[in-house]
Amino acid sequence: MNLKNSTIVLTGASGGIGTAVARALAQQGAMLLLVGRHAESLDALAAQLPGKHQPVVADIASDSGRRVIEQQCAQHGEIDLLVNLAGTLDFQLFEQQPDTVIEQIINTNLLSPMLLTRRLIPLLKTRPEAAIVNVGSTFGSIGHPGFTSYCASKFGLRGFTEALRRELADTPIRVFYLAPRATATNLNSDAVTALNKALGNKTDSPQQVANALLQLVNSNRHQHFMGWPEKLFVRINALFPGIVHSALAKKVPLIKQYAEHRLDEK
């Protein structure tokens, strides 16, 4: 996909990964509609990027916020690419996780991008070439203790992406799925960072995720799983889930230790 002079909607623009993705896309010559909840952060980001970009202050988790985004896109007149990046994370044992947190995770990570995408498909269809990128996670393919609600949301996003890709196969819209592994952002609590270190999990930078996103939309592939051995575990879990289950089950006591330590800090 030619990103030069394209118009791109980027949700979660002022987050750690969002900022890196915004810079990468702007450097390709794209014009960005930077979506986020905080005007000051969006204005600062827009001022740092090459080219002219439009901050859109809206909460994708609300109907009114999605309506604002749709209206801004309609006023602009054309949308070539939608990047559903906004998300939230909570590391906690499921039985101890409040209902409100579970609802927030499912709403932000799954339901909101689905509803926003549905609103913007008519605009995307008018372009000779268009795309949707849903940013998921390795945990959208591997159920991991301590991240049950997050996994559920990302498993759902991956299924949504697959079904929508097939549903839009006779349109100009391509649908991509990008699955980062652990990434160094503010979404990670101290407990998550400590757990990754204890488990020996490698962590990518936001710039690595941004680079992977650019490579994906310019490729003939429809999905990309980042990291090794994470992408291997995704394949093993799909074919032989018992192997991955046994490996993770052995780590449950360690995972619970860090999850319970997180609760002690509250």
Secondary structure, 3 states (H helix, E strand, C coil): CCCCCCEEEEECCCCHHHHHHHHHHHHCCCEEEEEECCHHHHHHHHHHCCCCCEEEECCCCCHHHHHHHHHHHHHHCCCCEEEECCCCCCCCCHHHCCHHHHHHHHHHHHHHHHHHHHHHHHHHHCCCCEEEEEECCHHHCCCCCCCHHHHHHHHHHHHHHHHHHHHCCCCCEEEEEEECCCECCCCCCHHHHHHHHHHCCCCECHHHHHHHHHHHHCCCCCEEECCCCHHHHHHHHHHCHHHHHHHHHCCHHHHHHHHHHHHHHC
